[in-house]
């Protein structure tokens, strides 16, 4: 099973930036589309951004499109999320995982602890 560790969260004022990192271990994730998810207080976990196995295709939730950029480094087995122009509504715990949630992916990937992002006004 792939283990995922997120880092890079913190407290930032609206309009600021943060860069999140996800380190995978246990096996390479190079053959998987990867994604970032977030869970705000009292809300369900939601998809934020995804990236294909090659890194050539990316996908974003409408709420973050134009502000967030997902990237990956398959040699390092990492996935990053550059977050710019942050808004208070971006406040959440951010998680990385497979962007495709089929049966095989669910079995292969464990959820990490996430990293807290707090955006103040």
Backbone atoms as SQL, in Angstrom:
CREATE TABLE atoms (id INTEGER PRIMARY KEY, chain TEXT, resi INTEGER, resn TEXT, atom TEXT, x REAL, y REAL, z REAL);
INSERT INTO atoms VALUES
  (1, 'A', 1, 'UNK', 'N', 0.835, -1.184, 0.000),
  (2, 'A', 1, 'UNK', 'CA', 0.000, 0.000, 0.000),
  (3, 'A', 1, 'UNK', 'C', 0.881, 1.249, 0.000),
  (4, 'A', 2, 'UNK', 'N', 0.464, 2.252, -0.746),
  (5, 'A', 2, 'UNK', 'CA', 1.193, 3.505, -0.808),
  (6, 'A', 2, 'UNK', 'C', 0.865, 4.338, 0.426),
  (7, 'A', 3, 'UNK', 'N', 1.892, 4.855, 1.059),
  (8, 'A', 3, 'UNK', 'CA', 1.707, 5.782, 2.166),
  (9, 'A', 3, 'UNK', 'C', 2.007, 7.192, 1.688),
  (10, 'A', 4, 'UNK', 'N', 1.191, 8.138, 2.125),
  (11, 'A', 4, 'UNK', 'CA', 1.286, 9.510, 1.662),
  (12, 'A', 4, 'UNK', 'C', 1.438, 10.456, 2.844),
  (13, 'A', 5, 'UNK', 'N', 2.384, 11.367, 2.737),
  (14, 'A', 5, 'UNK', 'CA', 2.629, 12.344, 3.779),
  (15, 'A', 5, 'UNK', 'C', 2.585, 13.735, 3.175),
  (16, 'A', 6, 'UNK', 'N', 1.636, 14.539, 3.633),
  (17, 'A', 6, 'UNK', 'CA', 1.471, 15.900, 3.149),
  (18, 'A', 6, 'UNK', 'C', 2.196, 16.880, 4.064),
  (19, 'A', 7, 'UNK', 'N', 2.697, 17.947, 3.483),
  (20, 'A', 7, 'UNK', 'CA', 3.365, 18.979, 4.256),
  (21, 'A', 7, 'UNK', 'C', 3.248, 20.316, 3.539),
  (22, 'A', 8, 'UNK', 'N', 3.606, 21.379, 4.228),
  (23, 'A', 8, 'UNK', 'CA', 3.641, 22.699, 3.620),
  (24, 'A', 8, 'UNK', 'C', 2.502, 23.615, 3.988),
  (25, 'A', 9, 'UNK', 'N', 1.540, 23.118, 4.728),
  (26, 'A', 9, 'UNK', 'CA', 0.427, 23.956, 5.124),
  (27, 'A', 9, 'UNK', 'C', 0.840, 24.985, 6.153),
  (28, 'A', 10, 'UNK', 'N', -0.067, 25.891, 6.427),
  (29, 'A', 10, 'UNK', 'CA', 0.205, 26.921, 7.399),
  (30, 'A', 10, 'UNK', 'C', -0.865, 27.978, 7.403),
  (31, 'A', 11, 'UNK', 'N', -0.567, 29.067, 8.068),
  (32, 'A', 11, 'UNK', 'CA', -1.479, 30.200, 8.163),
  (33, 'A', 11, 'UNK', 'C', -1.012, 31.290, 7.213),
  (34, 'A', 12, 'UNK', 'N', -1.920, 31.783, 6.399),
  (35, 'A', 12, 'UNK', 'CA', -1.587, 32.813, 5.433),
  (36, 'A', 12, 'UNK', 'C', -2.761, 33.769, 5.297),
  (37, 'A', 13, 'UNK', 'N', -2.473, 35.016, 4.999),
  (38, 'A', 13, 'UNK', 'CA', -3.530, 35.992, 4.785),
  (39, 'A', 13, 'UNK', 'C', -4.117, 35.846, 3.388),
  (40, 'A', 14, 'UNK', 'N', -5.341, 36.279, 3.233),
  (41, 'A', 14, 'UNK', 'CA', -5.972, 36.247, 1.924),
  (42, 'A', 14, 'UNK', 'C', -5.087, 36.939, 0.893),
  (43, 'A', 15, 'UNK', 'N', -4.967, 36.304, -0.262),
  (44, 'A', 15, 'UNK', 'CA', -4.112, 36.824, -1.310),
  (45, 'A', 15, 'UNK', 'C', -2.713, 36.253, -1.292),
  (46, 'A', 16, 'UNK', 'N', -2.379, 35.559, -0.231),
  (47, 'A', 16, 'UNK', 'CA', -1.062, 34.977, -0.103),
  (48, 'A', 16, 'UNK', 'C', -0.936, 33.650, -0.820),
  (49, 'A', 17, 'UNK', 'N', 0.220, 33.025, -0.648),
  (50, 'A', 17, 'UNK', 'CA', 0.519, 31.779, -1.342),
  (51, 'A', 17, 'UNK', 'C', 1.106, 30.746, -0.401),
  (52, 'A', 18, 'UNK', 'N', 0.891, 29.503, -0.751),
  (53, 'A', 18, 'UNK', 'CA', 1.500, 28.376, -0.069),
  (54, 'A', 18, 'UNK', 'C', 1.811, 27.309, -1.104),
  (55, 'A', 19, 'UNK', 'N', 2.801, 26.506, -0.811),
  (56, 'A', 19, 'UNK', 'CA', 3.121, 25.372, -1.659),
  (57, 'A', 19, 'UNK', 'C', 3.073, 24.110, -0.815),
  (58, 'A', 20, 'UNK', 'N', 2.209, 23.202, -1.193),
  (59, 'A', 20, 'UNK', 'CA', 2.057, 21.942, -0.490),
  (60, 'A', 20, 'UNK', 'C', 2.844, 20.852, -1.196),
  (61, 'A', 21, 'UNK', 'N', 3.303, 19.899, -0.414),
  (62, 'A', 21, 'UNK', 'CA', 4.044, 18.789, -0.969),
  (63, 'A', 21, 'UNK', 'C', 3.479, 17.479, -0.438),
  (64, 'A', 22, 'UNK', 'N', 3.492, 16.479, -1.267),
  (65, 'A', 22, 'UNK', 'CA', 3.035, 15.149, -0.906),
  (66, 'A', 22, 'UNK', 'C', 4.132, 14.159, -1.257),
  (67, 'A', 23, 'UNK', 'N', 4.623, 13.470, -0.258),
  (68, 'A', 23, 'UNK', 'CA', 5.654, 12.468, -0.462),
  (69, 'A', 23, 'UNK', 'C', 5.045, 11.081, -0.344),
  (70, 'A', 24, 'UNK', 'N', 5.274, 10.263, -1.333),
  (71, 'A', 24, 'UNK', 'CA', 4.747, 8.912, -1.351),
  (72, 'A', 24, 'UNK', 'C', 5.849, 7.911, -1.065),
  (73, 'A', 25, 'UNK', 'N', 5.486, 6.863, -0.385),
  (74, 'A', 25, 'UNK', 'CA', 6.432, 5.796, -0.104),
  (75, 'A', 25, 'UNK', 'C', 5.720, 4.458, -0.184),
  (76, 'A', 26, 'UNK', 'N', 6.488, 3.416, -0.249),
  (77, 'A', 26, 'UNK', 'CA', 5.920, 2.076, -0.349),
  (78, 'A', 26, 'UNK', 'C', 5.994, 1.532, -1.765),
  (79, 'A', 27, 'UNK', 'N', 5.764, 2.385, -2.720),
  (80, 'A', 27, 'UNK', 'CA', 5.875, 2.045, -4.121),
  (81, 'A', 27, 'UNK', 'C', 5.828, 3.325, -4.935),
  (82, 'A', 28, 'UNK', 'N', 6.258, 3.247, -6.167),
  (83, 'A', 28, 'UNK', 'CA', 6.187, 4.409, -7.035),
  (84, 'A', 28, 'UNK', 'C', 4.733, 4.713, -7.383),
  (85, 'A', 29, 'UNK', 'N', 4.421, 5.997, -7.505),
  (86, 'A', 29, 'UNK', 'CA', 3.080, 6.409, -7.915),
  (87, 'A', 29, 'UNK', 'C', 3.094, 6.933, -9.336),
  (88, 'A', 30, 'UNK', 'N', 4.169, 6.681, -10.051),
  (89, 'A', 30, 'UNK', 'CA', 4.345, 7.255, -11.375),
  (90, 'A', 30, 'UNK', 'C', 3.300, 6.803, -12.382),
  (91, 'A', 31, 'UNK', 'N', 2.685, 5.669, -12.166),
  (92, 'A', 31, 'UNK', 'CA', 1.688, 5.166, -13.103),
  (93, 'A', 31, 'UNK', 'C', 0.272, 5.608, -12.753),
  (94, 'A', 32, 'UNK', 'N', 0.127, 6.383, -11.698),
  (95, 'A', 32, 'UNK', 'CA', -1.185, 6.826, -11.242),
  (96, 'A', 32, 'UNK', 'C', -1.393, 8.306, -11.479),
  (97, 'A', 33, 'UNK', 'N', -2.594, 8.648, -11.894),
  (98, 'A', 33, 'UNK', 'CA', -3.002, 10.039, -11.819),
  (99, 'A', 33, 'UNK', 'C', -3.144, 10.376, -10.335),
  (100, 'A', 34, 'UNK', 'N', -2.586, 11.495, -9.942),
  (101, 'A', 34, 'UNK', 'CA', -2.622, 11.891, -8.542),
  (102, 'A', 34, 'UNK', 'C', -3.420, 13.172, -8.377),
  (103, 'A', 35, 'UNK', 'N', -3.900, 13.371, -7.173),
  (104, 'A', 35, 'UNK', 'CA', -4.705, 14.549, -6.938),
  (105, 'A', 35, 'UNK', 'C', -4.585, 15.076, -5.530),
  (106, 'A', 36, 'UNK', 'N', -5.067, 16.294, -5.371),
  (107, 'A', 36, 'UNK', 'CA', -5.197, 16.914, -4.068),
  (108, 'A', 36, 'UNK', 'C', -6.673, 17.041, -3.737),
  (109, 'A', 37, 'UNK', 'N', -6.978, 16.805, -2.490),
  (110, 'A', 37, 'UNK', 'CA', -8.326, 16.917, -1.965),
  (111, 'A', 37, 'UNK', 'C', -8.276, 17.802, -0.734),
  (112, 'A', 38, 'UNK', 'N', -9.407, 18.315, -0.345),
  (113, 'A', 38, 'UNK', 'CA', -9.438, 19.105, 0.880),
  (114, 'A', 38, 'UNK', 'C', -10.749, 18.874, 1.618),
  (115, 'A', 39, 'UNK', 'N', -10.684, 19.081, 2.899),
  (116, 'A', 39, 'UNK', 'CA', -11.857, 18.948, 3.739),
  (117, 'A', 39, 'UNK', 'C', -11.918, 20.138, 4.691),
  (118, 'A', 40, 'UNK', 'N', -12.905, 20.962, 4.494),
  (119, 'A', 40, 'UNK', 'CA', -13.114, 22.117, 5.348),
  (120, 'A', 40, 'UNK', 'C', -13.904, 21.697, 6.583),
  (121, 'A', 41, 'UNK', 'N', -13.834, 22.486, 7.648),
  (122, 'A', 41, 'UNK', 'CA', -14.583, 22.143, 8.860),
  (123, 'A', 41, 'UNK', 'C', -16.061, 21.946, 8.574),
  (124, 'A', 42, 'UNK', 'N', -16.591, 20.817, 9.008),
  (125, 'A', 42, 'UNK', 'CA', -17.996, 20.534, 8.828),
  (126, 'A', 42, 'UNK', 'C', -18.405, 20.166, 7.418),
  (127, 'A', 43, 'UNK', 'N', -17.453, 20.013, 6.522),
  (128, 'A', 43, 'UNK', 'CA', -17.756, 19.703, 5.130),
  (129, 'A', 43, 'UNK', 'C', -17.185, 18.350, 4.730),
  (130, 'A', 44, 'UNK', 'N', -17.658, 17.846, 3.605),
  (131, 'A', 44, 'UNK', 'CA', -17.136, 16.608, 3.059),
  (132, 'A', 44, 'UNK', 'C', -15.832, 16.872, 2.315),
  (133, 'A', 45, 'UNK', 'N', -15.026, 15.845, 2.215),
  (134, 'A', 45, 'UNK', 'CA', -13.802, 15.956, 1.444),
  (135, 'A', 45, 'UNK', 'C', -14.153, 16.177, -0.029),
  (136, 'A', 46, 'UNK', 'N', -13.432, 17.088, -0.682),
  (137, 'A', 46, 'UNK', 'CA', -13.699, 17.395, -2.071),
  (138, 'A', 46, 'UNK', 'C', -12.419, 17.388, -2.897),
  (139, 'A', 47, 'UNK', 'N', -12.586, 17.115, -4.161),
  (140, 'A', 47, 'UNK', 'CA', -11.480, 17.124, -5.105),
  (141, 'A', 47, 'UNK', 'C', -11.059, 18.554, -5.400),
  (142, 'A', 48, 'UNK', 'N', -9.756, 18.783, -5.458),
  (143, 'A', 48, 'UNK', 'CA', -9.216, 20.104, -5.730),
  (144, 'A', 48, 'UNK', 'C', -8.483, 20.156, -7.065),
  (145, 'A', 49, 'UNK', 'N', -7.555, 19.231, -7.267),
  (146, 'A', 49, 'UNK', 'CA', -6.738, 19.241, -8.476),
  (147, 'A', 49, 'UNK', 'C', -6.205, 17.853, -8.751),
  (148, 'A', 50, 'UNK', 'N', -5.983, 17.550, -10.016),
  (149, 'A', 50, 'UNK', 'CA', -5.446, 16.267, -10.398),
  (150, 'A', 50, 'UNK', 'C', -4.398, 16.414, -11.482),
  (151, 'A', 51, 'UNK', 'N', -3.573, 15.396, -11.614),
  (152, 'A', 51, 'UNK', 'CA', -2.516, 15.404, -12.615),
  (153, 'A', 51, 'UNK', 'C', -2.326, 13.997, -13.146),
  (154, 'A', 52, 'UNK', 'N', -2.164, 13.877, -14.447),
  (155, 'A', 52, 'UNK', 'CA', -2.005, 12.578, -15.073),
  (156, 'A', 52, 'UNK', 'C', -0.666, 11.956, -14.708),
  (157, 'A', 53, 'UNK', 'N', -0.521, 10.696, -15.043),
  (158, 'A', 53, 'UNK', 'CA', 0.716, 9.980, -14.703),
  (159, 'A', 53, 'UNK', 'C', 1.943, 10.636, -15.315),
  (160, 'A', 54, 'UNK', 'N', 1.796, 11.212, -16.495),
  (161, 'A', 54, 'UNK', 'CA', 2.918, 11.832, -17.190),
  (162, 'A', 54, 'UNK', 'C', 3.172, 13.262, -16.725),
  (163, 'A', 55, 'UNK', 'N', 2.196, 13.850, -16.062),
  (164, 'A', 55, 'UNK', 'CA', 2.300, 15.239, -15.668),
  (165, 'A', 55, 'UNK', 'C', 1.890, 16.208, -16.753),
  (166, 'A', 56, 'UNK', 'N', 1.495, 15.698, -17.897),
  (167, 'A', 56, 'UNK', 'CA', 1.164, 16.561, -19.024),
  (168, 'A', 56, 'UNK', 'C', -0.271, 17.075, -18.999),
  (169, 'A', 57, 'UNK', 'N', -1.123, 16.426, -18.251),
  (170, 'A', 57, 'UNK', 'CA', -2.511, 16.856, -18.158),
  (171, 'A', 57, 'UNK', 'C', -2.859, 17.157, -16.713),
  (172, 'A', 58, 'UNK', 'N', -3.545, 18.262, -16.508),
  (173, 'A', 58, 'UNK', 'CA', -3.976, 18.640, -15.168),
  (174, 'A', 58, 'UNK', 'C', -5.458, 18.960, -15.160),
  (175, 'A', 59, 'UNK', 'N', -6.062, 18.875, -13.981),
  (176, 'A', 59, 'UNK', 'CA', -7.484, 19.077, -13.829),
  (177, 'A', 59, 'UNK', 'C', -7.713, 19.834, -12.529),
  (178, 'A', 60, 'UNK', 'N', -8.645, 20.766, -12.551),
  (179, 'A', 60, 'UNK', 'CA', -8.882, 21.591, -11.380),
  (180, 'A', 60, 'UNK', 'C', -10.363, 21.770, -11.117),
  (181, 'A', 61, 'UNK', 'N', -10.689, 21.816, -9.853),
  (182, 'A', 61, 'UNK', 'CA', -12.029, 22.212, -9.482),
  (183, 'A', 61, 'UNK', 'C', -12.233, 23.663, -9.889),
  (184, 'A', 62, 'UNK', 'N', -13.458, 23.997, -10.259),
  (185, 'A', 62, 'UNK', 'CA', -13.740, 25.364, -10.700),
  (186, 'A', 62, 'UNK', 'C', -13.363, 26.398, -9.637),
  (187, 'A', 63, 'UNK', 'N', -13.473, 26.022, -8.392),
  (188, 'A', 63, 'UNK', 'CA', -13.215, 26.951, -7.312),
  (189, 'A', 63, 'UNK', 'C', -11.749, 27.365, -7.195),
  (190, 'A', 64, 'UNK', 'N', -10.842, 26.577, -7.770),
  (191, 'A', 64, 'UNK', 'CA', -9.420, 26.880, -7.643),
  (192, 'A', 64, 'UNK', 'C', -8.742, 27.119, -8.978),
  (193, 'A', 65, 'UNK', 'N', -9.434, 26.894, -10.063),
  (194, 'A', 65, 'UNK', 'CA', -8.841, 27.049, -11.389),
  (195, 'A', 65, 'UNK', 'C', -8.305, 28.461, -11.577),
  (196, 'A', 66, 'UNK', 'N', -7.079, 28.540, -12.075),
  (197, 'A', 66, 'UNK', 'CA', -6.438, 29.820, -12.277),
  (198, 'A', 66, 'UNK', 'C', -5.641, 30.299, -11.090),
  (199, 'A', 67, 'UNK', 'N', -5.836, 29.670, -9.949),
  (200, 'A', 67, 'UNK', 'CA', -5.125, 30.055, -8.736),
  (201, 'A', 67, 'UNK', 'C', -4.161, 28.979, -8.250),
  (202, 'A', 68, 'UNK', 'N', -4.531, 27.725, -8.438),
  (203, 'A', 68, 'UNK', 'CA', -3.719, 26.600, -7.974),
  (204, 'A', 68, 'UNK', 'C', -3.059, 25.913, -9.159),
  (205, 'A', 69, 'UNK', 'N', -1.879, 25.359, -8.923),
  (206, 'A', 69, 'UNK', 'CA', -1.168, 24.597, -9.931),
  (207, 'A', 69, 'UNK', 'C', -0.639, 23.313, -9.317),
  (208, 'A', 70, 'UNK', 'N', -1.017, 22.194, -9.896),
  (209, 'A', 70, 'UNK', 'CA', -0.528, 20.909, -9.424),
  (210, 'A', 70, 'UNK', 'C', 0.634, 20.468, -10.304),
  (211, 'A', 71, 'UNK', 'N', 1.597, 19.815, -9.702),
  (212, 'A', 71, 'UNK', 'CA', 2.739, 19.305, -10.444),
  (213, 'A', 71, 'UNK', 'C', 3.223, 18.022, -9.781),
  (214, 'A', 72, 'UNK', 'N', 4.092, 17.310, -10.473),
  (215, 'A', 72, 'UNK', 'CA', 4.627, 16.087, -9.894),
  (216, 'A', 72, 'UNK', 'C', 6.054, 15.873, -10.345),
  (217, 'A', 73, 'UNK', 'N', 6.773, 15.135, -9.540),
  (218, 'A', 73, 'UNK', 'CA', 8.134, 14.744, -9.856),
  (219, 'A', 73, 'UNK', 'C', 8.191, 13.244, -9.631),
  (220, 'A', 74, 'UNK', 'N', 8.044, 12.500, -10.700),
  (221, 'A', 74, 'UNK', 'CA', 7.989, 11.052, -10.567),
  (222, 'A', 74, 'UNK', 'C', 9.311, 10.455, -10.086),
  (223, 'A', 75, 'UNK', 'N', 10.413, 11.110, -10.403),
  (224, 'A', 75, 'UNK', 'CA', 11.707, 10.623, -9.949),
  (225, 'A', 75, 'UNK', 'C', 11.806, 10.681, -8.427),
  (226, 'A', 76, 'UNK', 'N', 11.152, 11.676, -7.833),
  (227, 'A', 76, 'UNK', 'CA', 11.163, 11.837, -6.385),
  (228, 'A', 76, 'UNK', 'C', 9.921, 11.263, -5.722),
  (229, 'A', 77, 'UNK', 'N', 8.981, 10.802, -6.537),
  (230, 'A', 77, 'UNK', 'CA', 7.743, 10.234, -6.016),
  (231, 'A', 77, 'UNK', 'C', 6.979, 11.260, -5.175),
  (232, 'A', 78, 'UNK', 'N', 6.888, 12.476, -5.705),
  (233, 'A', 78, 'UNK', 'CA', 6.211, 13.546, -4.994),
  (234, 'A', 78, 'UNK', 'C', 5.201, 14.250, -5.893),
  (235, 'A', 79, 'UNK', 'N', 4.231, 14.873, -5.249),
  (236, 'A', 79, 'UNK', 'CA', 3.227, 15.688, -5.913),
  (237, 'A', 79, 'UNK', 'C', 3.119, 16.990, -5.142),
  (238, 'A', 80, 'UNK', 'N', 3.043, 18.097, -5.857),
  (239, 'A', 80, 'UNK', 'CA', 2.988, 19.400, -5.217),
  (240, 'A', 80, 'UNK', 'C', 1.744, 20.159, -5.633),
  (241, 'A', 81, 'UNK', 'N', 1.391, 21.136, -4.821),
  (242, 'A', 81, 'UNK', 'CA', 0.277, 22.019, -5.130),
  (243, 'A', 81, 'UNK', 'C', 0.683, 23.437, -4.783),
  (244, 'A', 82, 'UNK', 'N', 0.873, 24.248, -5.796),
  (245, 'A', 82, 'UNK', 'CA', 1.159, 25.658, -5.598),
  (246, 'A', 82, 'UNK', 'C', -0.162, 26.399, -5.516),
  (247, 'A', 83, 'UNK', 'N', -0.379, 27.078, -4.419),
  (248, 'A', 83, 'UNK', 'CA', -1.633, 27.777, -4.182),
  (249, 'A', 83, 'UNK', 'C', -1.361, 29.273, -4.106),
  (250, 'A', 84, 'UNK', 'N', -1.922, 30.005, -5.039),
  (251, 'A', 84, 'UNK', 'CA', -1.777, 31.450, -5.079),
  (252, 'A', 84, 'UNK', 'C', -3.134, 32.113, -4.889),
  (253, 'A', 85, 'UNK', 'N', -3.100, 33.386, -4.579),
  (254, 'A', 85, 'UNK', 'CA', -4.328, 34.163, -4.402),
  (255, 'A', 85, 'UNK', 'C', -5.305, 33.450, -3.484),
  (256, 'A', 86, 'UNK', 'N', -4.805, 33.010, -2.368),
  (257, 'A', 86, 'UNK', 'CA', -5.622, 32.228, -1.450),
  (258, 'A', 86, 'UNK', 'C', -6.772, 33.044, -0.876),
  (259, 'A', 87, 'UNK', 'N', -7.871, 32.352, -0.661),
  (260, 'A', 87, 'UNK', 'CA', -9.084, 32.945, -0.121),
  (261, 'A', 87, 'UNK', 'C', -9.457, 32.253, 1.182),
  (262, 'A', 88, 'UNK', 'N', -10.186, 32.929, 2.042),
  (263, 'A', 88, 'UNK', 'CA', -10.604, 32.282, 3.288),
  (264, 'A', 88, 'UNK', 'C', -11.341, 30.964, 3.054),
  (265, 'A', 89, 'UNK', 'N', -12.084, 30.856, 1.979),
  (266, 'A', 89, 'UNK', 'CA', -12.808, 29.631, 1.688),
  (267, 'A', 89, 'UNK', 'C', -11.903, 28.473, 1.278),
  (268, 'A', 90, 'UNK', 'N', -10.612, 28.747, 1.095),
  (269, 'A', 90, 'UNK', 'CA', -9.651, 27.683, 0.838),
  (270, 'A', 90, 'UNK', 'C', -9.206, 27.000, 2.126),
  (271, 'A', 91, 'UNK', 'N', -9.598, 27.541, 3.247),
  (272, 'A', 91, 'UNK', 'CA', -9.228, 26.959, 4.529),
  (273, 'A', 91, 'UNK', 'C', -9.754, 25.533, 4.639),
  (274, 'A', 92, 'UNK', 'N', -8.851, 24.599, 4.890),
  (275, 'A', 92, 'UNK', 'CA', -9.215, 23.187, 4.949),
  (276, 'A', 92, 'UNK', 'C', -7.976, 22.377, 5.287),
  (277, 'A', 93, 'UNK', 'N', -8.192, 21.111, 5.554),
  (278, 'A', 93, 'UNK', 'CA', -7.091, 20.169, 5.602),
  (279, 'A', 93, 'UNK', 'C', -6.929, 19.610, 4.198),
  (280, 'A', 94, 'UNK', 'N', -5.728, 19.658, 3.686),
  (281, 'A', 94, 'UNK', 'CA', -5.452, 19.214, 2.327),
  (282, 'A', 94, 'UNK', 'C', -4.785, 17.848, 2.334),
  (283, 'A', 95, 'UNK', 'N', -5.265, 16.977, 1.468),
  (284, 'A', 95, 'UNK', 'CA', -4.765, 15.620, 1.350),
  (285, 'A', 95, 'UNK', 'C', -4.376, 15.333, -0.096),
  (286, 'A', 96, 'UNK', 'N', -3.412, 14.462, -0.263),
  (287, 'A', 96, 'UNK', 'CA', -3.142, 13.959, -1.599),
  (288, 'A', 96, 'UNK', 'C', -3.529, 12.490, -1.662),
  (289, 'A', 97, 'UNK', 'N', -3.836, 12.036, -2.850),
  (290, 'A', 97, 'UNK', 'CA', -4.213, 10.652, -3.067),
  (291, 'A', 97, 'UNK', 'C', -4.320, 10.423, -4.565),
  (292, 'A', 98, 'UNK', 'N', -4.634, 9.208, -4.939),
  (293, 'A', 98, 'UNK', 'CA', -4.909, 8.941, -6.339),
  (294, 'A', 98, 'UNK', 'C', -6.082, 9.793, -6.797),
  (295, 'A', 99, 'UNK', 'N', -5.991, 10.329, -7.998),
  (296, 'A', 99, 'UNK', 'CA', -7.079, 11.125, -8.551),
  (297, 'A', 99, 'UNK', 'C', -8.214, 10.249, -9.064),
  (298, 'A', 100, 'UNK', 'N', -7.930, 9.005, -9.295),
  (299, 'A', 100, 'UNK', 'CA', -8.924, 8.040, -9.727),
  (300, 'A', 100, 'UNK', 'C', -9.223, 7.123, -8.561),
  (301, 'A', 101, 'UNK', 'N', -10.489, 7.026, -8.209),
  (302, 'A', 101, 'UNK', 'CA', -10.877, 6.342, -6.984),
  (303, 'A', 101, 'UNK', 'C', -11.553, 5.010, -7.262),
  (304, 'A', 102, 'UNK', 'N', -11.103, 4.319, -8.272),
  (305, 'A', 102, 'UNK', 'CA', -11.600, 2.982, -8.544),
  (306, 'A', 102, 'UNK', 'C', -11.128, 2.009, -7.482),
  (307, 'A', 103, 'UNK', 'N', -11.635, 0.819, -7.561),
  (308, 'A', 103, 'UNK', 'CA', -11.367, -0.184, -6.543),
  (309, 'A', 103, 'UNK', 'C', -9.874, -0.427, -6.333),
  (310, 'A', 104, 'UNK', 'N', -9.128, -0.547, -7.409),
  (311, 'A', 104, 'UNK', 'CA', -7.699, -0.798, -7.288),
  (312, 'A', 104, 'UNK', 'C', -6.984, 0.348, -6.586),
  (313, 'A', 105, 'UNK', 'N', -7.327, 1.580, -6.953),
  (314, 'A', 105, 'UNK', 'CA', -6.690, 2.738, -6.354),
  (315, 'A', 105, 'UNK', 'C', -7.029, 2.860, -4.874),
  (316, 'A', 106, 'UNK', 'N', -8.267, 2.615, -4.533),
  (317, 'A', 106, 'UNK', 'CA', -8.684, 2.688, -3.135),
  (318, 'A', 106, 'UNK', 'C', -7.900, 1.687, -2.300),
  (319, 'A', 107, 'UNK', 'N', -7.687, 0.512, -2.834),
  (320, 'A', 107, 'UNK', 'CA', -6.937, -0.505, -2.110),
  (321, 'A', 107, 'UNK', 'C', -5.456, -0.166, -2.019),
  (322, 'A', 108, 'UNK', 'N', -4.929, 0.511, -3.024),
  (323, 'A', 108, 'UNK', 'CA', -3.494, 0.776, -3.089),
  (324, 'A', 108, 'UNK', 'C', -3.057, 1.980, -2.270),
  (325, 'A', 109, 'UNK', 'N', -3.951, 2.955, -2.104),
  (326, 'A', 109, 'UNK', 'CA', -3.572, 4.214, -1.481),
  (327, 'A', 109, 'UNK', 'C', -4.261, 4.429, -0.146),
  (328, 'A', 110, 'UNK', 'N', -3.456, 4.671, 0.858),
  (329, 'A', 110, 'UNK', 'CA', -3.979, 5.069, 2.155),
  (330, 'A', 110, 'UNK', 'C', -4.054, 6.587, 2.232),
  (331, 'A', 111, 'UNK', 'N', -5.003, 7.089, 2.998),
  (332, 'A', 111, 'UNK', 'CA', -5.067, 8.521, 3.255),
  (333, 'A', 111, 'UNK', 'C', -4.027, 8.893, 4.303),
  (334, 'A', 112, 'UNK', 'N', -3.346, 10.003, 4.070),
  (335, 'A', 112, 'UNK', 'CA', -2.396, 10.503, 5.045),
  (336, 'A', 112, 'UNK', 'C', -3.086, 11.357, 6.082),
  (337, 'A', 113, 'UNK', 'N', -2.289, 12.056, 6.869),
  (338, 'A', 113, 'UNK', 'CA', -2.841, 12.916, 7.909),
  (339, 'A', 113, 'UNK', 'C', -3.299, 14.261, 7.374),
  (340, 'A', 114, 'UNK', 'N', -2.849, 14.610, 6.178),
  (341, 'A', 114, 'UNK', 'CA', -3.196, 15.893, 5.599),
  (342, 'A', 114, 'UNK', 'C', -2.356, 17.014, 6.184),
  (343, 'A', 115, 'UNK', 'N', -2.478, 18.182, 5.589),
  (344, 'A', 115, 'UNK', 'CA', -1.794, 19.356, 6.100),
  (345, 'A', 115, 'UNK', 'C', -2.787, 20.511, 6.152),
  (346, 'A', 116, 'UNK', 'N', -2.790, 21.221, 7.257),
  (347, 'A', 116, 'UNK', 'CA', -3.768, 22.271, 7.493),
  (348, 'A', 116, 'UNK', 'C', -3.389, 23.553, 6.768),
  (349, 'A', 117, 'UNK', 'N', -4.335, 24.086, 6.036),
  (350, 'A', 117, 'UNK', 'CA', -4.190, 25.392, 5.402),
  (351, 'A', 117, 'UNK', 'C', -5.248, 26.312, 5.989),
  (352, 'A', 118, 'UNK', 'N', -4.814, 27.412, 6.540),
  (353, 'A', 118, 'UNK', 'CA', -5.731, 28.383, 7.114),
  (354, 'A', 118, 'UNK', 'C', -5.482, 29.739, 6.463),
  (355, 'A', 119, 'UNK', 'N', -6.523, 30.292, 5.884),
  (356, 'A', 119, 'UNK', 'CA', -6.423, 31.580, 5.201),
  (357, 'A', 119, 'UNK', 'C', -7.274, 32.585, 5.952),
  (358, 'A', 120, 'UNK', 'N', -6.647, 33.624, 6.433),
  (359, 'A', 120, 'UNK', 'CA', -7.351, 34.658, 7.173),
  (360, 'A', 120, 'UNK', 'C', -7.612, 35.860, 6.285),
  (361, 'A', 121, 'UNK', 'N', -8.624, 36.620, 6.640),
  (362, 'A', 121, 'UNK', 'CA', -8.957, 37.819, 5.889),
  (363, 'A', 121, 'UNK', 'C', -8.316, 39.055, 6.491);
